[in-house]
Amino acid sequence: MSAVHLILLLVAAQRLAEVVYAGRNTRALLREGWTEVGAGHYPLMVFLHGGWLLSMALWVPADATIHWPPLIAFVLLQAARIWVIATLGRYWTTRIVTSPGAPVVRHGPYRFLRHPNYAIVVGEIALLPLVFGAWELALVFSALNLALLRYRLRMENEALRPRYRLYE
């Protein structure tokens, strides 16, 4: 197995594990009376992220040079991702799930950014193709991700607005 395929396999395995964990959390929150917002866009998110990985598997040559600076930055983003997931714990999900009376998390990476996970994903989408020198894939998927993320952020911020007002 080439280094390219090994890296992509590890990222795909990580994403699959996250989807399983997020799904379990989502189902538990919904059973507790939380509400999902904007479910209609979720298949697009899955399609985008799956397409991102698949495009690299299909178009990056197995013997592509590994560029270390973006790989190191990508690995550092994985540490930040773990920090986000650990901070939210059972509330971490890949969907927009909210409850009006629930407090908004303001510790961990949320001290610095309102949506740190999205900042991490923006970096990941750009960096992983650059690890293999595939700047075209980085550009295309970054643009697609930013468009979808802009839509998602509007929905999520609207869903969180009443919860933020609890602190004003």
C-alpha positions in Angstrom: 0.0 0.0 0.0 1.3 3.4 -0.9 1.8 6.3 1.6 -1.0 8.2 -0.3 -3.5 5.3 0.1 -2.4 4.7 3.7 -3.0 8.4 4.6 -6.4 8.4 2.8 -7.4 5.1 4.5 -6.6 6.5 8.0 -8.5 9.7 7.3 -11.5 7.7 6.0 -11.4 5.4 9.0 -11.3 8.4 11.3 -14.3 10.0 9.6 -16.3 6.8 9.7 -15.6 6.5 13.4 -16.7 10.1 13.9 -19.9 9.5 12.0 -20.7 6.5 14.1 -20.0 8.5 17.3 -22.0 11.5 16.1 -24.9 9.3 15.1 -25.0 7.8 18.5 -24.9 11.2 20.1 -27.6 12.6 17.8 -30.0 9.7 18.5 -29.5 10.1 22.2 -30.2 13.9 22.1 -33.3 13.4 19.9 -34.6 10.8 22.4 -34.1 13.5 25.1 -36.3 16.0 23.2 -33.6 17.9 21.3 -34.6 19.1 17.8 -32.7 18.8 14.6 -32.5 21.8 12.3 -31.7 21.9 8.6 -31.6 18.1 8.1 -32.2 18.6 4.4 -28.6 19.8 3.7 -27.0 17.0 5.6 -26.8 14.6 2.6 -24.9 17.3 0.7 -22.4 17.5 3.5 -21.9 13.7 3.4 -21.6 13.8 -0.4 -19.1 16.7 -0.3 -16.8 15.1 2.3 -17.1 11.7 0.7 -16.3 13.2 -2.7 -13.3 15.0 -1.3 -11.8 11.7 -0.1 -12.8 9.8 -3.2 -11.4 12.4 -5.5 -8.0 12.1 -3.9 -8.2 8.3 -4.1 -9.0 8.5 -7.8 -6.9 11.3 -9.0 -3.8 11.5 -6.8 -1.1 9.1 -8.1 -0.2 6.4 -5.6 3.5 7.5 -5.9 2.7 11.2 -5.3 5.3 13.1 -3.3 4.2 13.6 0.3 4.6 17.3 1.3 5.5 17.4 4.9 4.4 21.0 6.0 0.7 20.5 5.0 0.8 17.0 6.5 2.1 18.3 9.8 -0.5 21.0 9.8 -3.2 18.5 9.0 -2.1 16.3 11.9 -2.2 19.3 14.2 -5.8 20.0 13.1 -6.6 16.4 14.1 -5.4 17.3 17.6 -7.7 20.3 17.5 -10.6 18.2 16.3 -10.1 15.8 19.2 -10.1 18.8 21.5 -13.5 19.9 20.1 -15.0 16.5 20.3 -13.7 16.0 23.9 -15.0 19.4 24.9 -18.5 18.7 23.6 -18.6 15.0 24.6 -22.0 13.6 24.2 -23.2 16.8 22.6 -20.8 16.6 19.6 -22.7 15.7 16.5 -22.3 16.2 12.7 -25.9 17.5 12.5 -27.5 20.7 13.9 -29.2 19.5 17.0 -30.4 22.0 19.7 -32.5 22.4 22.8 -33.7 25.9 23.8 -32.8 25.7 27.4 -29.4 24.1 27.0 -26.4 26.2 27.8 -23.9 27.1 25.0 -20.5 25.7 25.5 -18.0 28.4 26.1 -14.9 26.5 27.3 -12.2 24.6 25.5 -11.7 25.8 22.0 -15.1 27.5 22.2 -13.4 30.2 24.3 -11.7 31.3 21.1 -14.1 30.6 18.3 -17.9 30.2 18.2 -17.5 27.3 15.7 -14.0 25.8 16.0 -15.0 22.6 14.3 -15.9 24.4 11.1 -12.6 26.3 11.1 -10.8 22.9 11.5 -12.8 21.4 8.6 -11.9 24.4 6.4 -8.3 23.8 7.0 -8.6 20.0 6.5 -10.4 20.3 3.2 -7.6 22.6 1.9 -4.6 20.9 3.5 -5.1 17.2 2.8 -5.0 17.5 -1.0 -1.9 19.8 -0.6 -0.2 17.0 1.2 -0.1 15.2 -2.2 0.4 18.4 -4.3 -3.2 18.3 -5.6 -3.8 22.1 -5.3 -6.6 21.9 -7.8 -8.6 19.5 -5.6 -7.8 21.8 -2.6 -9.2 24.7 -4.5 -12.4 23.1 -5.8 -13.4 21.4 -2.6 -12.5 24.4 -0.5 -14.9 26.5 -2.6 -17.6 23.9 -2.4 -17.1 23.5 1.3 -17.2 27.3 1.9 -20.5 27.6 0.0 -22.1 24.8 1.9 -20.7 25.9 5.2 -22.0 29.5 4.7 -25.5 28.0 4.3 -25.1 25.7 7.3 -23.7 28.5 9.5 -26.8 30.6 8.9 -29.0 27.8 10.0 -26.9 26.9 13.0 -26.5 30.5 14.2 -30.3 31.0 13.9 -30.9 27.8 15.9 -28.4 28.9 18.6 -29.5 32.5 18.8 -32.1 31.9 21.6 -29.5 30.0 23.6 -27.0 32.8 23.3 -29.6 35.3 24.5 -29.7 33.4 27.8 -26.2 34.9 28.5 -26.9 38.5 27.5 
